[in-house]
Amino acid sequence: MNWITNYVRPRINSLFSRREVPENLWTKCPECGTMLFHRELSDNLNVCTNCDHHLAITPRVRFEALFDGGIFSEVKVPEPITDPLHFKDQKRYPDRMKAAQKSTGEKEAMLVAEGEIGRTPIVAAAQDFTFMGGSMGMYVGNAIIAAAERAVKLKRPLVLFSAAGGARMQEGILSLMQMPRTTVAVQMLKEAGLPYIVVLTHPTTGGVTASYAMLGDVHIAEPNALICFAGPRVIEQTIREKLPEGFQRAEYLLDHGMLDRVTHRMKMRDELITILRMLMNLPPAVKGDLPAPEKAPEEAVAEAAPEAEAKPKT
């Protein structure tokens, strides 16, 4: 037995072996290329500290930063039939769903919750772009209907955060059917006299833009968010002309009357509190009297960051 080879050398190697660097320690900003430390990024709600680019953020992290004390309860969403068309491209649809569920830790592309924001009770829904591009399928349609029904039942406003590449192609015409279904859900809110506020985040495109995302009483967008039906590349190839700088971005839409506000993510909660209290005929909030939101956990924000570079179809 060679004790030097079998015992001493492994011990020396273990002492001097390089320690593994934890995953997701750094995130590259897709806009400016700056490497951002995950703790610094989480403290800034996934907004680049160099160029102010708004990276993707999961619904749970968004809700923890939105609701008073980060406290909210999920609203149950009826589950639709899985893979009704038995769709298969390079992968089977159920396999894509399992992969998305594993990578995001979520059941589907939308989360519905209820809680208080600035002591104003609301129902909120948020899409997760990291889950199959936030695509609108039967579950998302059910989620919006469930959110609207819950808001009407409790007589609360509905705040919706959109982020999607459009309808889910794996569900075919059944996904397109969610456009009229969600439109009817929004009409329920209007008939009940309840505010419906939409926060459009990057990107909001396709059938989502053509339905519930543009039916709000108030439309707010995050800076530089892409908001459109057909992407700029498709339009340029069709009309064979160069589009204006910033076309279909939030600031362009604000200048042309399509939006009411463009608000930084760090100021979104205060903006929503002000608008909600005004629409609900409540006295203005006193800032010192409002409970603070919970700081977003670093782990959750770090998980969202790598997928922030996912690009919508253009």
N, C-alpha and C positions, 0 to 999 in steps of 0.2 A: 504493500500500500504506500503510495507516494503522498505523504501528509502535506507536502508543500503544494502539490497540484490540487489535491482533493479538499484541503481545509484552508490553508493560509491564503492562497490566491483568490478563492471566492470571497473570503472575508475582506481582503484588501479592495477587491472590485466593488463590493457592496458599500464600503466606506466612501469610496471616491466616485461612485456612480452618480451620474447627473440626475437631479431630482426632476420629476416630470412637471411640466408647466400645466396648471389647470386649464381645461377647455373654456372657451368663451371669456378669457381674461381680457382680450382686446377685440375691438370691433372696428372694421374699416368703414368710414363714412362713404356711401356710394356716390355722393355728390362731389365732395372735395378730396376724398382719399385720405383724410387724416385718420390716424390710428387713435381710437378713443378707449380709455381704460373703462372697464365695465361699471365700476363704482361711480365714476364721474358721469357716465352716461345715464345710469339709473337715477342719480340725484337730479338730473336735468330732464327726466321723463322721456328718455330716448330721443332727445334733440341734440344734434351736433353742436358742441361748444365752440367750434371754429367757424362754421358757415351757417348755422341755424337750421340746417336741413332736418326735417321731421322724419325720423326713421319709423319703421313699423312698430306697433305696440299691441300687445294682446288685450282682448276685452277685459280679462281679470285685472291686469295691471291698470288699465284705464279706469275701471270701476273703483279700484282701491284709491286712486288719486282723485276721483270725482265725488264719491259719496262721503258724507260726514263720518269722520273716524275710520274711513275705509270699510264701513259695515254695510253689507247688502245681503239680500237673500235671493237665490235663484228662483225664477219662475219656470215651472215645468212645461216642457214643449211636447206635444203629441208626436210620436215617432211615426214617420210614413213607411211605406213598403220599401224594402231595400232592393235596389237594382231591378226595377220592374221591367226594364228592356233587355236585361241580360247583356249589358253593353261590354264590349271588349275592343280595345285598340292594341297598343303594345302591352298593356296590362289589363286584367279584368277589373271592372269598376270596384267590386268589393275589396280587391287587393290595394287599389289606390286609396280607398277609404281607410283601411287598416293602417297603411303607411302614414297617412295624414294624422290619424288619431294618435299614433305612436309618437310622431315628431312634435305634435302640439300639446298632447295631453288632454285634448278636448274631444267631445263627441261629434261636434259638427262646426259649421262655419259661423254660427251666430249664438250669442249668449244673451239671455234676457234676465233682468234682475229688477228688484225694487228696493227702495231705501229712501234716504233723505239727502237733499243737497241744500245747504244753507237753511236747514230746518223746514224745507219745503218737500213734502213727500212726492216722489215721482216713480214712474216705471221707465227703465232704460233698456235699450237693445244695442248691441254692438257686433259688427262683423269682424271676422278674423281673416285678414288677407293671407296669413301664413297657412291657412287650411284650404288647400286647393284653390288658391287665389280668391278666397272669400266668395266663391261662385254661388249664385242663387239657384237652389234646387228646392225640392219639396219641403225639406226640413226648414230651410230659411223662410219659406212661405208660411209654414205652420208657426214658426217662431214669431213672425211679425203679427200674425192674427192673434196668437196667444198674448202678445204684449198689448195689442190694442184692446182686446177683451178684458184683460186685467186692469188696464188704465180706466176703461169705462166703468167697470164694476166698482173700483175704488175711488172713482172720480178724481183721477190724477192725470197730470200731463205726461206725455210720452216724449222722451228724448232718444233719438236714434243716431248712432254713429255708423256711417256707411263706409265700406272699403271692399271693392269687388271688381273683378275683371269682367263681370257680366253673368249671363245665365250658364248653368252647368250643362255642358254639352252631353255628358254621359246620361242625362235624364231626358234628352230630346225635347219634344213638345210639352212634356209634363213640367219641365223647368220654365218654359215660356208661359205656361198657364199661371205661374205664380205672379206674373205682372198684373192681370186683372184681379186676382185674389187679394194681393196686398193693397191694390187701389181701393177695393171695397173695405178692407180693414181700416185704411186711413179715413175713409168716408164715415165710418162708425164714430171715430173721434170727433170729426167735424159736426156731426149731427148731435153729439153729446155736449158740444160746446167746450171741448177740452183742447188745450194747446198741443200742437205737434211740432217739435223742433228737430231739425235735421242738421247734424254736423257732418259735413262731407270731408273725408280724409283721403289721402293719396293711396291708391287711385280709386275713383268711383266712375265706372264706365259701363257701357252696354245697357242691357235690360234693366239694371238697377237704376241707372240714371233716368231711364225712360218710364220708371214707375214710381215707387215709394220714395226714392231719394230726392225727387224734385216736387213733392206734393206738400211740403211743410208750410206751416204758418210763418216760420222764420228759418232762413237758410244761412248757416255759418260754415266756413271752410277753414281748414288749416292752411298755413302759407304754402304756396307753390304746389298745391294738390292738383293732380290731373283730374279734371271732371269733364266727361264727354260721353257721347254715344259711340260713334266710330272714332278710332284713334287718329292722330294727325298724319301718320304715315299712310293710312288707308285713304284719307281725304286727298292728300297730295298726289297719290298715284291715280286717283279718280279724276280730279280736275286739272291735273298736270300744271299746277301752280305752286309756288312757295308760299307757305302760310306765314302770317305775321309772327314776330317774336313773342313768345309767351302765350301763344294761342291755346285756348282750352285750359289754361292754368287759372288758379283761384283768383289771382289779382286781375286777370283779363276779364273773367266773368263778373267780378265785382264792378269793374269800370263800365261794363255793358248791361248792368241791371239784372243779372241772373242770381246774384247773391246779396245778402243783407250785411254780412260781416266777413272779414278775414281775421281770424283771431289766433294768436300764438297758443300752443298747447299749454304752456305754463299759466296762461291767463284765462283758459277756457272755463274753468270752474266758476271763477268770479263773474265772467260774462253771462254764463247760463243762470247763475243765481239772480242776477239783476233782471234778466229778461223774463225768467219764470215768475218772479215775484210781481213784476209789472203786469204780465198777462193774467195772473191769478188774482189780481187786484189786492195784493198784500202790501203792507208798508215796506219801504226800502230796507234792505238788510244793513245792520250796523256791524261793520267789519270785526270789531273787537268782541262782538257777542256771538259770532259764528264759530262752530266747532271746526277744527282744522281737519283736512283729509289725512289719511294715513300715508306715510311715505311708501312708495312702491318698493317691494322687495327686490334686492339686487339680482337674485337668482332668476326671478321671473322675467325681469327686463332683459337680462343677459340672454335668456332663451329666445326672446323675440328678435334680438338684434341680428343674428346671422341671416335670418330670412328676409331682412329688410331690403336686400339687394334684388329680391324677386321683381321682375318687370312685368307690367300689364301688357296685354296684346295691343299693338298699335298698327 
